[in-house]
Amino acid sequence: MNAHIPIAWLQLTNAKGRLFAAAAGVTLTVAFSLVQLAFQDALYSSVTLLYSHLKADLVMISPRYQCIVSTENFPERRLYQALSVEDVASVSPLYMGMMPWKNPASRQPRQVFVIGFRPTPDVFDFASVNEQLDTLAQPTNIAFDEGSRPEFGPVAELFRTRGAVRTELAHRQVDVVTLFRVGANFANDGNIITSDTNFFRLSFRKPGAADIGLIRLKPGAKAGAVRDRIAAVMPKDVVVLTRQGLLDRERAFFGSSLPVGFFFSTSVLVGLIVGAVIVYQILYSDVSEHLPEYATMKAIGYKGRDLFGVVLRQGLILSILGFPPGVLLSLLVYRIARAATVLPIQMTWPEVVAVYLLTVVMCALAATLALQKLRQADPVDVF
């Protein structure tokens, strides 16, 4: 049986051009699958990055809330009513919306995501924001996300070299007085944090309706139990979730409610099918070309499972040859994509292992299909 590996290797290397084509097909399939999975992970992680920086045990939203860029506000008084529930320590409303931003260098306009909050240290976990609460409370002052896309301008560089950066937001003059980092995502390309007073001035919204309500609990309180108590006393115009529940809801919306989530999952499957077809064609051609040799092996006593082992090992060799270059190629694509999109695209070991196992299955399936040609290897045709 140990002779099967040399036989499989010799069969593949007998036609080096065919071997290169098969290995290249596996390489491209591996790279394509890893890139698609990385983009899918970037989708799910990036859309929750901002929410992951909120200091909250529970959150209150409208029943019509869809996602971070498609919110529906709810009566802010509901948030303060929650203070009467046992174990609720404090609450904070957040206000969100898209506003036109002017690049301070090129003066080109672009839509940016703006979050308004009451300047207190129990809302965000950004040290740079919490250190400038008094400054942010003043009119016209804002905090800029230095992880935003380059189209918003060299704000971070200008701030570090000159100090406060003056530009326009919602056609009004504003000053960037501090930086924080969240990064771009599939929902928006940049973020700004400002005081609630400044948010209302820029958006022309009136106080009294919040987009998201943050609820902090007393030490030792169980979030699930307090959530149930709040939900029991609230009208149907609000929904109360745990912090993790909000993150899961956000991921579910982008993963199942939008075509992009389906696209990434389907693309991986299509890539594997294409890879299986390439490997099948190579193995089928190899078996067809060496059909007399396989017939001879049958004549001298090799069983069908032995011959299948030879073809299967050819498929496994191709998976081993094509996988490392595929990983390296995907890392190159990651670097280019990160520079172009500013998305958190990275490789994870679970994805690497999963793609390799899928690659092995793909090559084994192709070998199994090519085996159908091997069944035609009749010793009578040789002798």
C-alpha positions in Angstrom: 0.0 0.0 0.0 2.9 2.4 0.7 3.7 2.2 -3.0 0.5 4.0 -3.8 1.9 7.4 -2.8 4.9 7.2 -5.2 2.7 5.9 -7.9 0.3 8.8 -7.4 3.1 11.3 -7.3 4.7 9.8 -10.5 1.4 9.9 -12.3 1.0 13.6 -11.5 4.6 14.6 -12.2 4.6 12.7 -15.5 2.7 15.7 -17.0 4.2 18.8 -15.3 2.0 21.2 -17.2 -1.1 19.4 -16.1 0.2 19.2 -12.5 0.8 23.0 -12.5 -2.6 23.7 -13.8 -4.3 21.5 -11.2 -2.3 23.0 -8.3 -3.0 26.5 -9.6 -6.7 25.7 -9.7 -6.6 24.6 -6.1 -4.5 27.7 -5.1 -7.1 30.0 -6.6 -9.9 28.1 -5.0 -8.3 28.3 -1.6 -7.5 32.0 -2.0 -11.0 32.8 -3.2 -12.6 31.0 -0.3 -10.4 32.6 2.4 -10.9 36.0 0.9 -14.7 35.6 0.8 -14.8 34.3 4.4 -12.6 37.2 5.6 -14.9 39.7 3.9 -17.9 38.0 5.6 -16.2 38.2 9.0 -15.3 41.9 8.3 -18.9 42.5 7.5 -20.1 41.0 10.8 -17.4 42.5 13.0 -17.2 46.0 11.5 -21.0 46.7 11.7 -20.8 46.1 15.5 -17.5 47.9 16.2 -19.1 51.1 17.3 -21.7 49.3 19.5 -18.9 47.3 21.1 -17.5 50.6 22.6 -20.7 51.5 24.4 -20.8 51.2 28.2 -24.2 49.5 28.6 -25.6 46.3 30.1 -29.0 46.7 28.3 -30.1 48.8 25.4 -33.5 50.2 24.4 -34.5 50.6 20.8 -37.7 51.1 18.7 -39.5 48.0 17.5 -39.0 49.4 14.0 -35.2 49.5 14.4 -33.4 47.7 11.6 -29.7 48.5 11.8 -27.2 51.1 12.9 -27.9 53.3 9.8 -31.6 52.6 9.7 -32.8 53.4 13.2 -36.2 54.6 14.3 -36.4 56.8 17.3 -38.6 56.2 20.4 -39.9 58.4 23.1 -36.9 59.3 25.3 -39.2 59.3 28.4 -39.3 55.5 28.2 -35.6 55.4 29.0 -36.1 57.5 32.2 -39.1 55.3 33.1 -36.7 52.4 33.3 -34.9 54.1 36.2 -37.8 53.1 38.4 -37.0 49.4 37.8 -35.0 47.6 40.5 -31.2 47.3 39.8 -31.2 50.0 37.1 -28.3 52.4 38.0 -28.3 55.0 35.1 -29.5 55.6 31.6 -28.2 57.6 28.6 -29.8 58.4 25.3 -27.9 58.3 22.0 -28.9 60.2 18.8 -27.7 59.1 15.4 -27.8 60.3 11.8 -26.0 60.8 8.5 -24.8 64.3 7.8 -22.8 66.0 5.0 -19.1 66.4 5.9 -16.6 68.6 4.0 -13.1 67.3 3.5 -10.9 70.0 5.1 -8.2 69.6 2.5 -10.1 69.1 -0.8 -13.4 70.6 0.3 -15.2 67.7 -1.3 -18.5 66.7 0.5 -19.2 63.2 1.8 -21.8 61.7 4.1 -20.6 60.8 7.6 -22.2 59.0 10.5 -22.8 61.3 13.6 -23.5 60.1 17.1 -24.8 62.6 19.7 -24.5 61.9 23.4 -24.7 63.6 26.8 -21.1 64.3 27.6 -20.6 62.0 30.6 -17.9 59.3 31.1 -20.3 56.4 31.3 -21.3 56.3 27.6 -18.2 55.4 25.6 -15.0 53.5 26.5 -12.8 55.8 24.3 -10.2 57.3 26.7 -9.6 60.2 24.2 -13.3 61.1 24.2 -13.7 60.8 28.0 -10.7 63.1 28.6 -12.3 65.8 26.5 -15.9 65.8 27.7 -15.9 69.4 28.8 -14.4 70.4 25.5 -16.9 68.4 23.5 -19.7 69.9 25.5 -18.9 73.3 23.9 -20.7 74.2 20.7 -19.0 73.3 17.4 -16.6 70.8 18.9 -16.5 67.2 17.7 -14.5 64.0 17.9 -13.4 62.4 14.6 -12.9 58.7 13.9 -9.3 58.4 12.7 -10.2 55.0 11.2 -12.5 56.6 8.7 -11.9 56.2 5.0 -9.3 58.6 3.4 -12.0 60.3 1.4 -12.9 62.3 4.6 -9.5 64.0 4.4 -6.2 63.8 6.4 -7.9 64.9 9.6 -5.8 62.8 11.9 -2.5 64.0 10.4 -3.7 67.6 10.5 -4.8 67.3 14.1 -1.5 65.8 15.3 0.5 68.5 13.5 -1.7 71.6 14.0 -4.1 70.9 16.8 -7.8 71.5 16.3 -9.0 71.0 12.6 -11.7 73.3 11.4 -14.1 72.2 8.6 -17.9 71.9 7.9 -20.4 69.4 9.1 -24.1 69.7 8.0 -23.1 73.0 6.4 -22.0 74.5 9.8 -18.5 75.2 11.0 -17.1 72.6 13.4 -13.7 71.9 15.1 -12.2 68.5 15.5 -10.8 68.6 19.1 -10.0 64.9 19.7 -9.7 61.6 17.8 -11.0 58.1 18.5 -10.8 54.9 16.5 -13.6 52.6 15.3 -13.0 52.3 11.6 -15.1 52.1 8.5 -17.7 49.3 7.9 -20.2 48.1 5.4 -22.8 50.5 6.8 -20.8 53.8 6.9 -17.4 55.0 5.9 -16.7 57.3 8.9 -17.9 58.3 12.3 -18.1 61.5 14.4 -19.0 61.9 18.1 -20.4 65.1 19.4 -22.5 66.4 22.3 -26.3 66.0 22.2 -26.7 69.8 22.1 -24.4 70.1 19.1 -26.2 67.1 17.4 -29.6 68.9 17.7 -28.0 72.1 16.3 -26.5 70.3 13.3 -29.5 68.0 12.5 -32.3 70.3 13.4 -33.9 67.5 15.4 -35.8 68.4 18.5 -35.0 66.7 21.9 -37.4 64.1 23.2 -36.8 61.1 20.9 -33.7 58.9 21.1 -32.3 56.4 18.6 -30.7 54.1 21.2 -31.0 54.1 25.0 -28.1 52.8 27.1 -29.1 51.2 30.4 -26.4 50.5 33.1 -27.2 48.2 36.0 -26.1 48.0 39.6 -23.1 45.7 40.4 -24.2 42.1 40.6 -27.5 42.6 38.8 -28.4 39.9 36.2 -29.0 41.6 32.8 -31.5 39.0 31.6 -33.7 39.3 34.7 -33.6 43.1 34.7 -34.4 43.2 31.0 -37.5 41.1 31.6 -38.6 43.4 34.4 -38.2 46.5 32.2 -40.0 44.9 29.3 -42.9 44.0 31.6 -43.6 47.6 32.5 -42.9 49.2 29.2 -45.4 49.9 26.4 -45.0 48.2 23.0 -43.3 51.2 21.5 -39.8 50.1 22.8 -37.8 46.9 22.8 -35.2 46.1 25.5 -32.2 43.9 24.6 -29.0 42.9 26.3 -25.9 44.4 24.9 -25.0 41.1 23.3 -28.5 40.8 22.0 -28.1 44.1 20.1 -24.8 42.9 18.6 -26.4 39.6 17.6 -29.3 41.5 16.1 -27.0 43.7 14.1 -25.1 40.8 12.7 -28.3 38.9 11.8 -29.6 41.9 9.9 -26.5 42.2 7.7 -26.1 38.4 7.4 -29.7 37.5 6.5 -31.7 40.6 5.6 -29.3 42.0 3.1 -28.0 40.2 -0.1 -24.4 40.8 0.8 -24.5 38.1 3.6 -26.0 35.6 1.2 -23.5 36.6 -1.5 -20.4 35.8 0.6 -21.7 32.4 1.7 -22.8 31.4 -1.8 -19.5 32.6 -3.3 -17.5 30.2 -1.1 -19.7 27.3 -2.3 -19.4 28.3 -6.0 -15.6 28.6 -5.6 -15.3 25.1 -4.2 -17.5 23.7 -7.0 -15.3 25.4 -9.6 -12.2 24.1 -7.9 -13.7 20.5 -7.8 -14.4 20.7 -11.5 -10.8 21.8 -12.3 -9.3 19.0 -10.2 -11.8 16.5 -11.7 -10.8 17.5 -15.2 -7.1 17.0 -14.5 -7.6 13.7 -12.7 -10.0 12.4 -15.4 -7.5 13.3 -18.1 -4.7 11.6 -16.2 -6.8 8.4 -15.7 -7.8 8.4 -19.3 -4.3 8.7 -20.5 -3.0 5.9 -18.2 -6.0 3.6 -18.6 -3.9 0.7 -20.0 -1.5 0.9 -17.0 -4.4 0.7 -14.6 -5.7 -2.3 -16.5 -2.3 -3.9 -16.2 -2.3 -3.3 -12.4 -5.7 -5.0 -12.3 -4.3 -7.9 -14.2 -1.5 -8.5 -11.8 -3.7 -8.5 -8.7 -4.5 -4.9 -7.7 -8.0 -4.5 -6.4 -10.4 -1.7 -7.2 -9.9 -0.1 -3.9 -6.2 0.0 -4.4 -6.5 1.8 -7.7 -9.0 4.2 -6.2 -6.4 4.8 -3.5 -4.0 5.9 -6.2 -6.4 8.4 -7.7 -7.5 9.6 -4.2 -3.9 10.2 -3.2 -3.4 12.3 -6.4 -6.3 14.5 -5.2 -4.9 14.8 -1.7 -1.4 15.7 -3.1 -3.0 18.4 -5.2 -4.7 19.8 -2.1 -1.3 19.9 -0.2 0.5 21.5 -3.2 -2.2 24.1 -3.8 -3.1 25.1 -0.2 0.1 27.0 1.0 0.3 29.2 -2.1 -3.5 29.9 -1.7 -3.0 31.1 1.8 -0.1 33.3 0.8 -2.1 34.8 -2.1 -5.1 35.5 0.2 -2.8 37.3 2.6 -1.7 39.6 -0.2 -5.3 40.2 -1.1 -6.1 41.0 2.5 -3.3 43.6 2.6 -4.6 45.3 -0.6 -8.2 45.1 0.6 -7.4 46.6 4.0 -5.6 49.5 2.4 -8.4 50.2 -0.1 -11.4 49.7 2.3 -10.1 50.3 5.8 -12.1 47.3 6.9 -10.9 44.8 9.6 -10.0 42.1 7.2 -7.8 39.4 8.7 -7.2 35.7 8.6 -8.2 33.4 11.5 -7.0 29.9 12.3 -10.6 28.4 12.3 -11.1 29.7 8.8 -7.7 28.3 7.6 -8.5 24.9 9.1 -12.1 24.9 7.7 -10.9 25.9 4.2 -8.2 23.2 4.2 -10.8 20.6 5.2 -13.1 21.8 2.5 -10.2 21.7 0.0 -9.5 18.0 0.9 -13.2 17.2 0.5 -13.2 19.0 -2.8 -10.2 17.1 -4.1 -11.5 13.7 -2.7 -14.9 14.3 -4.5 -13.1 15.1 -7.7 -11.1 11.9 -7.4 -14.2 9.9 -6.7 -15.8 11.3 -9.9 -12.7 10.5 -11.9 -12.8 7.0 -10.6 -15.8 6.3 -12.8 -13.4 6.3 -15.8 -11.1 3.9 -14.0 -13.9 1.4 -13.8 -13.5 1.0 -17.5 -9.9 -0.3 -17.1 -10.4 -3.9 -18.2 -7.4 -6.2 -18.4 -8.9 -7.9 -21.5 -8.4 -4.6 -23.4 -4.7 -4.9 -22.7 -4.0 -8.6 -23.3 
